[in-house]
Amino acid sequence: MDIVGGIAAAKGAIDIASALRNAERSLDAASYKAQLADLMEKLTDVRLALVEAKELIGERDDEIERLKASFEERAELIKGDGDYSYRVNEKGERSGFPVCPKCQAIHQRQIQLKQHDRIDAAKCPACDAEFHPVTSYIPASENGGTETTAMDRYYEQERARRSKQYAAIARANSGSSWMA
């Protein structure tokens, strides 16, 4: 039953209640009971219509909140490498992987890509689309004051690791000549 049907049932119930109130004592018990049963049926219809209306209003409120959140998120995107859109943190810095361009264009959803197989590859957890190359940003607040990419951090760590290896090899070889 829809809201209009519920209103009509409420009007019918009010009419029956009014008729019962104004009924004369001469009304026999059988017709009185029949009108009372009719009243109960109409009131049940009203109750069902109100429950449906409450559910419908709740669903619409949830949809409004989802759309508001989506709109607010959309305002918090900025462009980065590869013309991808990135979410921003509270300081306005790009953060993490970009949002899926396919989900954003087709479904107007902002699903953040996740790293997949390699450091410069990503996959959407919603639509399973894969993207390569993709830049992942590490905000300045998490990287000692300068914004960088995950790829840059990887190369820095790799250079540091190799420098340590070369230093260890040099220490091991110092004092002995390979020509001796």
KOLDOFI-546592 format. One line per field, with one value per residue: residue in one letter; residue number from 1; x, y, z of N, C-alpha, C, CB in turn. Coordinates in steps of 0.2 Angstrom, whole numbers. Each point is the difference from the previous one (the first is absolute). Glycine has a CB too. Example, Ala and Ser with C-alpha at 12.3 -4.5 7.8 and 13.67 -1.06 7.14 Angstrom:
<rs>
r: c(a | s)
k: c(1 | 2)
n_X: c(66 | 7)
n_Y: c(-28 | 11)
n_Z: c(39 | -10)
ca_X: c(-4 | 4)
ca_Y: c(6 | 6)
ca_Z: c(0 | 1)
c_X: c(4 | -4)
c_Y: c(6 | 5)
c_Z: c(0 | 3)
cb_X: c(-9 | 6)
cb_Y: c(-6 | -3)
cb_Z: c(6 | -10)
</rs>
This chain:
<rs>
r: c(m | d | i | v | g | g | i | a | a | a | k | g | a | i | d | i | a | s | a | l | r | n | a | e | r | s | l | d | a | a | s | y | k | a | q | l | a | d | l | m | e | k | l | t | d | v | r | l | a | l | v | e | a | k | e | l | i | g | e | r | d | d | e | i | e | r | l | k | a | s | f | e | e | r | a | e | l | i | k | g | d | g | d | y | s | y | r | v | n | e | k | g | e | r | s | g | f | p | v | c | p | k | c | q | a | i | h | q | r | q | i | q | l | k | q | h | d | r | i | d | a | a | k | c | p | a | c | d | a | e | f | h | p | v | t | s | y | i | p | a | s | e | n | g | g | t | e | t | t | a | m | d | r | y | y | e | q | e | r | a | r | r | s | k | q | y | a | a | i | a | r | a | n | s | g | s | s | w | m | a)
k: c(1 | 2 | 3 | 4 | 5 | 6 | 7 | 8 | 9 | 10 | 11 | 12 | 13 | 14 | 15 | 16 | 17 | 18 | 19 | 20 | 21 | 22 | 23 | 24 | 25 | 26 | 27 | 28 | 29 | 30 | 31 | 32 | 33 | 34 | 35 | 36 | 37 | 38 | 39 | 40 | 41 | 42 | 43 | 44 | 45 | 46 | 47 | 48 | 49 | 50 | 51 | 52 | 53 | 54 | 55 | 56 | 57 | 58 | 59 | 60 | 61 | 62 | 63 | 64 | 65 | 66 | 67 | 68 | 69 | 70 | 71 | 72 | 73 | 74 | 75 | 76 | 77 | 78 | 79 | 80 | 81 | 82 | 83 | 84 | 85 | 86 | 87 | 88 | 89 | 90 | 91 | 92 | 93 | 94 | 95 | 96 | 97 | 98 | 99 | 100 | 101 | 102 | 103 | 104 | 105 | 106 | 107 | 108 | 109 | 110 | 111 | 112 | 113 | 114 | 115 | 116 | 117 | 118 | 119 | 120 | 121 | 122 | 123 | 124 | 125 | 126 | 127 | 128 | 129 | 130 | 131 | 132 | 133 | 134 | 135 | 136 | 137 | 138 | 139 | 140 | 141 | 142 | 143 | 144 | 145 | 146 | 147 | 148 | 149 | 150 | 151 | 152 | 153 | 154 | 155 | 156 | 157 | 158 | 159 | 160 | 161 | 162 | 163 | 164 | 165 | 166 | 167 | 168 | 169 | 170 | 171 | 172 | 173 | 174 | 175 | 176 | 177 | 178 | 179 | 180)
n_X: c(4 | 8 | 0 | -14 | -3 | 2 | -11 | -12 | 2 | -2 | -14 | -5 | 3 | -8 | -13 | 0 | 2 | -13 | -9 | 4 | -5 | -14 | -5 | -15 | 5 | -6 | 16 | -7 | 12 | 0 | 3 | 10 | 9 | 0 | 7 | 11 | 5 | 2 | 10 | 10 | 2 | 4 | 11 | 7 | 1 | 7 | 11 | 5 | 2 | 11 | 9 | 1 | 5 | 12 | 7 | -1 | 8 | 12 | 3 | 1 | 11 | 9 | 0 | 5 | 13 | 4 | -1 | 9 | 12 | 0 | 2 | 12 | 8 | -1 | 8 | 12 | 5 | 15 | 1 | 10 | 7 | -11 | -9 | 0 | -12 | 12 | -13 | 5 | 5 | -9 | 11 | -11 | 8 | -7 | -5 | 7 | 2 | -5 | -13 | 1 | 4 | -12 | -7 | 0 | -9 | -12 | -5 | 2 | 12 | 11 | 5 | 13 | 4 | 2 | 16 | -5 | 15 | 8 | 2 | -10 | -15 | -13 | -9 | -12 | 0 | -11 | 6 | 12 | 5 | 15 | 4 | 14 | 4 | -11 | 11 | -3 | -1 | 10 | -11 | 14 | -7 | 10 | 15 | 5 | -13 | -4 | -16 | 9 | -8 | -1 | 12 | 7 | -1 | 7 | 13 | 2 | 1 | 10 | 11 | 0 | 3 | 13 | 6 | 0 | 7 | 11 | 3 | 1 | 11 | 9 | 1 | 5 | 12 | 7 | 14 | 1 | 9 | -13 | 17 | 2)
n_Y: c(-6 | 11 | 8 | -2 | -12 | 8 | 11 | -11 | -6 | 15 | 2 | -14 | 3 | 14 | -7 | -11 | 11 | 8 | -13 | -3 | 14 | -2 | -16 | 5 | -8 | -4 | -7 | -15 | -1 | 0 | 15 | 0 | -11 | 8 | 13 | -9 | -7 | 14 | 4 | -11 | 3 | 15 | -4 | -10 | 11 | 10 | -10 | -2 | 15 | 1 | -12 | 7 | 13 | -6 | -7 | 13 | 8 | -11 | 2 | 16 | -1 | -10 | 10 | 12 | -8 | -4 | 15 | 5 | -10 | 3 | 15 | -3 | -9 | 11 | 11 | -11 | 0 | 8 | -5 | -11 | -2 | -1 | 16 | -8 | 9 | 0 | -2 | 14 | -7 | 9 | 5 | 0 | -16 | -6 | -10 | -12 | -3 | 13 | -2 | -13 | 12 | -11 | 6 | 15 | -4 | -9 | 6 | 18 | -12 | 11 | -17 | 7 | -8 | -11 | 3 | -9 | -8 | 11 | 9 | 2 | -10 | 8 | -13 | 11 | -9 | 3 | -7 | -12 | 16 | -7 | 16 | -4 | 16 | 1 | 13 | -10 | 17 | -6 | 13 | 8 | -9 | -13 | 9 | 8 | 12 | -9 | -2 | -14 | -7 | -11 | 4 | 8 | -11 | -10 | 9 | 2 | -16 | -2 | 10 | -7 | -15 | 5 | 8 | -14 | -7 | 11 | 0 | -15 | 1 | 11 | -9 | -12 | 9 | 8 | -9 | -6 | 7 | -8 | 1 | -10)
n_Z: c(0 | -10 | 12 | -7 | 9 | 14 | -4 | -3 | 15 | 7 | -7 | 5 | 15 | 0 | -6 | 12 | 12 | -5 | 1 | 15 | 4 | -7 | 6 | 5 | 12 | -15 | -2 | 0 | 9 | -16 | -2 | 12 | -7 | -14 | 6 | 8 | -14 | -7 | 12 | -2 | -15 | 3 | 11 | -10 | -11 | 10 | 3 | -15 | -2 | 12 | -5 | -14 | 7 | 8 | -13 | -8 | 11 | 1 | -15 | 1 | 12 | -9 | -13 | 8 | 5 | -14 | -5 | 12 | -3 | -15 | 3 | 10 | -10 | -11 | 9 | 1 | -18 | 1 | -15 | 6 | -12 | -13 | 0 | 17 | 5 | 12 | 10 | 3 | 14 | 6 | -11 | -13 | 0 | -14 | 11 | -10 | -13 | -8 | 6 | -9 | -12 | 2 | 13 | -6 | -13 | 6 | 14 | 0 | 8 | 6 | -4 | 8 | -14 | 11 | -4 | -13 | 4 | 5 | 12 | -13 | 5 | 6 | 0 | 0 | 16 | -13 | -12 | 6 | -6 | 1 | 1 | -8 | -2 | 12 | 4 | 13 | 3 | 12 | 4 | -1 | 11 | -5 | -3 | 15 | -4 | -14 | -4 | -2 | -11 | 10 | -11 | 11 | 10 | -10 | -2 | 15 | 2 | -11 | 5 | 14 | -6 | -8 | 13 | 8 | -12 | -1 | 16 | 0 | -12 | 7 | 13 | -9 | -7 | 14 | -1 | -15 | -13 | -6 | -1 | 14)
ca_X: c(-4 | 4 | -2 | -7 | -5 | 0 | -4 | -7 | -2 | -1 | -6 | -5 | 0 | -3 | -7 | -3 | 0 | -5 | -7 | -1 | -1 | -7 | -5 | -5 | -1 | -4 | 4 | 0 | 7 | 4 | 3 | 6 | 6 | 2 | 3 | 6 | 4 | 2 | 5 | 6 | 3 | 3 | 6 | 6 | 2 | 3 | 7 | 4 | 2 | 4 | 6 | 3 | 2 | 6 | 5 | 2 | 3 | 7 | 4 | 2 | 5 | 7 | 2 | 2 | 6 | 5 | 2 | 4 | 7 | 3 | 1 | 6 | 6 | 2 | 4 | 7 | 4 | 4 | 3 | 7 | 3 | -4 | -6 | -4 | -2 | 3 | -3 | 5 | 0 | -2 | 5 | -1 | 6 | -2 | 2 | -2 | -2 | -6 | -7 | -1 | -3 | -5 | -5 | -1 | -3 | -6 | -4 | 0 | 3 | 7 | 3 | 8 | 4 | 5 | 6 | -1 | 6 | 6 | -1 | -3 | -6 | -6 | -6 | -6 | -3 | -7 | -1 | 5 | 4 | 7 | 3 | 7 | 3 | -4 | 4 | -3 | 3 | 0 | -1 | 5 | -1 | 2 | 7 | 5 | -1 | 0 | -4 | 4 | -4 | 2 | 5 | 6 | 2 | 3 | 7 | 4 | 1 | 4 | 7 | 3 | 2 | 6 | 6 | 2 | 4 | 7 | 4 | 2 | 5 | 6 | 3 | 3 | 5 | 5 | 6 | 2 | 0 | -2 | 6 | 5)
ca_Y: c(6 | 6 | 5 | 2 | -5 | 1 | 6 | -2 | -5 | 4 | 4 | -5 | -2 | 5 | 0 | -5 | 2 | 5 | -4 | -4 | 5 | 3 | -5 | 0 | -6 | -5 | -4 | -7 | -3 | -3 | 6 | 4 | -4 | 0 | 7 | 0 | -4 | 4 | 5 | -4 | -2 | 6 | 2 | -5 | 3 | 6 | -2 | -3 | 6 | 4 | -4 | 0 | 7 | 1 | -3 | 4 | 6 | -2 | -2 | 6 | 4 | -3 | 2 | 7 | 0 | -3 | 5 | 6 | -2 | 0 | 7 | 3 | -3 | 3 | 6 | -1 | -3 | 4 | -4 | -1 | -3 | -4 | 3 | -3 | 4 | -3 | 2 | 4 | -1 | 7 | 6 | 2 | -4 | -7 | -5 | -7 | -1 | 4 | -4 | -4 | 4 | -4 | 1 | 7 | 2 | -3 | -1 | 6 | -2 | 1 | -6 | 1 | -5 | -3 | -3 | -7 | -3 | 5 | 6 | 5 | -3 | 0 | -4 | 2 | -5 | -1 | -2 | -4 | 3 | 0 | 6 | 0 | 2 | 4 | 3 | 1 | 5 | 0 | 7 | 3 | -1 | -6 | -1 | 5 | 7 | 1 | -5 | -4 | -5 | -7 | -2 | 4 | -3 | -7 | 1 | 2 | -5 | -5 | 4 | -1 | -7 | -2 | 4 | -4 | -6 | 2 | 2 | -7 | -4 | 4 | -1 | -7 | 0 | 5 | -3 | -6 | 1 | -6 | -2 | -3)
ca_Z: c(0 | 0 | 5 | -2 | 3 | 7 | 2 | -1 | 5 | 6 | 0 | 1 | 7 | 4 | -1 | 3 | 7 | 1 | -1 | 6 | 6 | 0 | 0 | 5 | 4 | -3 | -5 | 3 | 2 | -6 | -4 | 4 | 0 | -7 | -1 | 4 | -3 | -5 | 3 | 1 | -7 | -3 | 4 | -1 | -6 | 2 | 3 | -5 | -4 | 3 | 0 | -6 | -1 | 4 | -3 | -6 | 2 | 2 | -6 | -3 | 4 | -1 | -6 | 0 | 4 | -5 | -5 | 3 | 1 | -7 | -2 | 4 | -2 | -7 | 0 | 3 | -4 | -4 | -5 | 1 | -6 | -4 | 0 | 5 | 6 | 6 | 6 | 3 | 7 | 3 | -2 | -8 | -4 | -3 | 5 | -3 | -7 | -2 | 0 | -6 | -5 | -3 | 4 | 0 | -6 | -1 | 5 | 4 | 6 | 1 | 3 | -1 | -3 | 5 | -4 | -3 | -3 | 0 | 4 | -5 | -3 | 5 | -2 | 4 | 3 | -1 | -7 | -2 | -5 | 1 | -3 | 0 | 6 | 4 | 6 | 7 | 4 | 7 | 2 | 3 | 8 | 2 | -3 | 2 | -3 | -8 | -4 | -4 | -2 | 3 | -4 | 2 | 7 | -2 | -2 | 6 | 4 | -4 | 0 | 7 | 1 | -4 | 3 | 5 | -3 | -3 | 5 | 3 | -4 | 1 | 6 | 0 | -5 | 2 | 3 | -4 | -7 | -4 | -5 | 4)
c_X: c(4 | -3 | -7 | -5 | 0 | -4 | -7 | -2 | -1 | -6 | -6 | -1 | -3 | -8 | -4 | -1 | -5 | -7 | -1 | -2 | -7 | -5 | -5 | 1 | -4 | 4 | 1 | 8 | 4 | 2 | 5 | 6 | 3 | 4 | 7 | 5 | 3 | 5 | 7 | 4 | 3 | 6 | 6 | 3 | 4 | 7 | 5 | 3 | 6 | 7 | 4 | 3 | 6 | 6 | 2 | 4 | 7 | 4 | 2 | 5 | 7 | 3 | 2 | 7 | 6 | 2 | 4 | 7 | 4 | 2 | 6 | 6 | 3 | 3 | 7 | 5 | 4 | 4 | 7 | 3 | -5 | -7 | -5 | -2 | 2 | -4 | 6 | -1 | -3 | 4 | 0 | 5 | -3 | 2 | -2 | -1 | -6 | -7 | 0 | -3 | -6 | -6 | -3 | -4 | -7 | -5 | 0 | 2 | 7 | 4 | 8 | 3 | 5 | 6 | -2 | 6 | 6 | -2 | -4 | -7 | -5 | -6 | -5 | -3 | -7 | -1 | 5 | 4 | 8 | 3 | 7 | 3 | -4 | 5 | -4 | 4 | 1 | 1 | 6 | 0 | 3 | 7 | 5 | 0 | 0 | -4 | 4 | -5 | 3 | 6 | 7 | 3 | 4 | 7 | 5 | 2 | 5 | 7 | 3 | 2 | 6 | 6 | 3 | 4 | 7 | 5 | 3 | 6 | 6 | 4 | 4 | 6 | 6 | 5 | 2 | 0 | -2 | 6 | 5 | 0)
c_Y: c(6 | 5 | 3 | -5 | 0 | 5 | -2 | -4 | 4 | 4 | -4 | -2 | 5 | 1 | -6 | 1 | 5 | -3 | -3 | 5 | 3 | -5 | 0 | -7 | -6 | -5 | -7 | -2 | -2 | 5 | 4 | -4 | 0 | 7 | 0 | -4 | 4 | 5 | -3 | -1 | 7 | 3 | -4 | 3 | 6 | -2 | -3 | 6 | 4 | -3 | 1 | 7 | 2 | -4 | 4 | 7 | -2 | -2 | 6 | 4 | -3 | 2 | 7 | 1 | -3 | 5 | 6 | -2 | -1 | 7 | 3 | -3 | 2 | 6 | -1 | -4 | 5 | -4 | -1 | -3 | -5 | 3 | -4 | 5 | -3 | 4 | 5 | -1 | 7 | 6 | 2 | -4 | -6 | -5 | -7 | -1 | 4 | -4 | -3 | 5 | -3 | 1 | 7 | 2 | -3 | 0 | 6 | -2 | 1 | -6 | 0 | -6 | -3 | -3 | -7 | -2 | 4 | 6 | 5 | -3 | 0 | -3 | 3 | -6 | -1 | -3 | -5 | 3 | 1 | 6 | 0 | 5 | 5 | 2 | -1 | 5 | -1 | 7 | 3 | -1 | -7 | -2 | 6 | 7 | 0 | -6 | -4 | -6 | -7 | -2 | 4 | -3 | -7 | 1 | 2 | -6 | -5 | 3 | -1 | -7 | -1 | 4 | -4 | -6 | 1 | 2 | -6 | -3 | 4 | -1 | -7 | 0 | 5 | -4 | -6 | 2 | -6 | -3 | -4 | -7)
c_Z: c(0 | 5 | -2 | 2 | 7 | 2 | -2 | 5 | 7 | 0 | 1 | 7 | 5 | -2 | 3 | 8 | 1 | -1 | 6 | 6 | -1 | -1 | 5 | 4 | -3 | -5 | 3 | 1 | -6 | -4 | 3 | 0 | -7 | -1 | 4 | -4 | -6 | 2 | 1 | -6 | -3 | 4 | -1 | -7 | 1 | 3 | -5 | -4 | 3 | 1 | -6 | -2 | 4 | -3 | -7 | 1 | 2 | -6 | -3 | 4 | 0 | -6 | 0 | 4 | -5 | -5 | 2 | 2 | -6 | -3 | 3 | -2 | -7 | 0 | 3 | -4 | -4 | -5 | 2 | -6 | -3 | 0 | 4 | 5 | 6 | 6 | 4 | 8 | 3 | -1 | -8 | -4 | -3 | 4 | -3 | -7 | -2 | 0 | -7 | -5 | -3 | 4 | 1 | -6 | -1 | 5 | 5 | 7 | 1 | 4 | -1 | -2 | 6 | -4 | -2 | -3 | 1 | 4 | -5 | -3 | 5 | -3 | 4 | 3 | -1 | -7 | -3 | -6 | 2 | -3 | 1 | -5 | 4 | 6 | 6 | 4 | 7 | 2 | 4 | 8 | 2 | -3 | 2 | -3 | -7 | -3 | -4 | -2 | 3 | -4 | 2 | 6 | -2 | -2 | 5 | 4 | -3 | -1 | 7 | 1 | -3 | 3 | 5 | -2 | -2 | 6 | 4 | -4 | 0 | 6 | 0 | -4 | 2 | 4 | -3 | -7 | -3 | -5 | 4 | -1)
cb_X: c(-9 | 3 | 13 | 4 | 3 | 11 | 10 | 2 | 6 | 12 | 5 | 2 | 10 | 11 | 3 | 4 | 12 | 8 | 1 | 8 | 12 | 6 | 9 | -8 | 2 | -10 | 6 | -11 | -4 | -7 | -11 | -9 | -4 | -10 | -11 | -6 | -6 | -12 | -10 | -5 | -8 | -12 | -8 | -5 | -9 | -11 | -7 | -7 | -12 | -9 | -5 | -8 | -12 | -7 | -4 | -10 | -11 | -5 | -6 | -12 | -9 | -4 | -8 | -12 | -6 | -4 | -11 | -11 | -4 | -6 | -12 | -8 | -4 | -10 | -11 | -6 | -8 | 1 | -7 | -2 | 12 | 7 | 2 | 6 | -10 | 11 | -8 | 0 | 9 | -5 | 7 | -5 | 9 | 1 | -2 | -5 | 5 | 8 | -5 | -1 | 11 | 7 | 5 | 10 | 12 | 7 | 2 | -8 | -9 | -3 | -10 | 0 | -1 | -10 | 8 | -12 | -7 | 4 | 11 | 12 | 7 | 4 | 6 | -2 | 8 | -3 | -6 | -6 | -11 | 1 | -10 | 0 | 11 | -11 | 6 | -3 | -4 | 6 | -12 | 1 | -10 | -12 | -6 | 7 | 5 | 11 | -10 | 11 | -3 | -12 | -8 | -4 | -10 | -12 | -5 | -5 | -11 | -10 | -4 | -7 | -12 | -7 | -5 | -10 | -11 | -6 | -6 | -12 | -9 | -5 | -9 | -11 | -8 | -8 | -4 | -4 | 9 | -12 | -2 | 0)
cb_Y: c(-6 | -2 | 3 | 6 | -7 | -5 | 8 | 1 | -10 | 0 | 8 | -4 | -7 | 6 | 5 | -8 | -3 | 9 | -1 | -9 | 3 | 10 | -7 | 8 | 7 | 9 | 10 | -3 | -3 | -10 | 0 | 5 | -8 | -8 | 6 | 1 | -10 | -1 | 6 | -5 | -10 | 3 | 4 | -10 | -5 | 6 | -2 | -11 | 0 | 5 | -8 | -8 | 3 | 1 | -11 | -5 | 6 | -5 | -11 | 1 | 3 | -10 | -8 | 4 | -1 | -12 | -3 | 4 | -6 | -11 | 2 | 2 | -10 | -6 | 6 | 0 | -10 | 8 | 5 | -2 | 1 | -10 | 4 | -11 | 4 | -2 | -10 | 9 | -9 | -7 | -4 | 11 | 5 | 4 | 8 | -2 | -12 | 6 | 8 | -11 | 5 | -8 | -10 | 2 | 2 | -7 | -13 | 6 | -9 | 13 | -7 | 8 | 4 | -3 | 8 | 2 | -5 | -5 | -2 | 5 | -7 | 11 | -10 | 10 | 2 | 10 | 11 | -10 | 6 | -12 | 6 | -12 | -2 | -6 | 8 | -12 | 8 | -11 | -2 | 9 | 8 | -4 | -6 | -10 | 4 | 5 | 7 | 3 | 6 | -3 | -2 | 10 | 6 | -4 | 3 | 12 | 1 | -4 | 8 | 10 | -3 | -2 | 11 | 4 | -5 | 3 | 10 | -1 | -4 | 8 | 7 | -5 | -4 | 10 | 4 | -9 | 9 | 4 | 10 | 9)
cb_Z: c(6 | -12 | 1 | -10 | -10 | 1 | -2 | -13 | -6 | 1 | -8 | -12 | -2 | 0 | -11 | -9 | 1 | -5 | -12 | -4 | 1 | -6 | -6 | -7 | 10 | 1 | -4 | -5 | 11 | 0 | -5 | 7 | 9 | -4 | -2 | 11 | 3 | -6 | 5 | 10 | -2 | -4 | 8 | 6 | -6 | 2 | 10 | 0 | -5 | 6 | 8 | -4 | -2 | 10 | 5 | -5 | 3 | 10 | -2 | -6 | 8 | 7 | -5 | 0 | 11 | 2 | -6 | 5 | 10 | -2 | -3 | 9 | 7 | -4 | 2 | 11 | -2 | 9 | -9 | 12 | 6 | 2 | -12 | -2 | -7 | -5 | 1 | -10 | 0 | 9 | 10 | 3 | 8 | -11 | 10 | 11 | 1 | -7 | 8 | 6 | -2 | -6 | 6 | 7 | -5 | -7 | -1 | -7 | 0 | 0 | -2 | 9 | -12 | 7 | 7 | -2 | -8 | -11 | 7 | -2 | -8 | 4 | -3 | -9 | 9 | 7 | -2 | 4 | -5 | 2 | 3 | 4 | -5 | -3 | -8 | 0 | -9 | 0 | 1 | -9 | 0 | 0 | -9 | 2 | 10 | 0 | 1 | 6 | -11 | 4 | -9 | -5 | 6 | -3 | -11 | 0 | 5 | -6 | -9 | 4 | 1 | -10 | -3 | 7 | -3 | -11 | 1 | 5 | -7 | -7 | 6 | 2 | -9 | 0 | 10 | 9 | 1 | 1 | -7 | 8)
</rs>
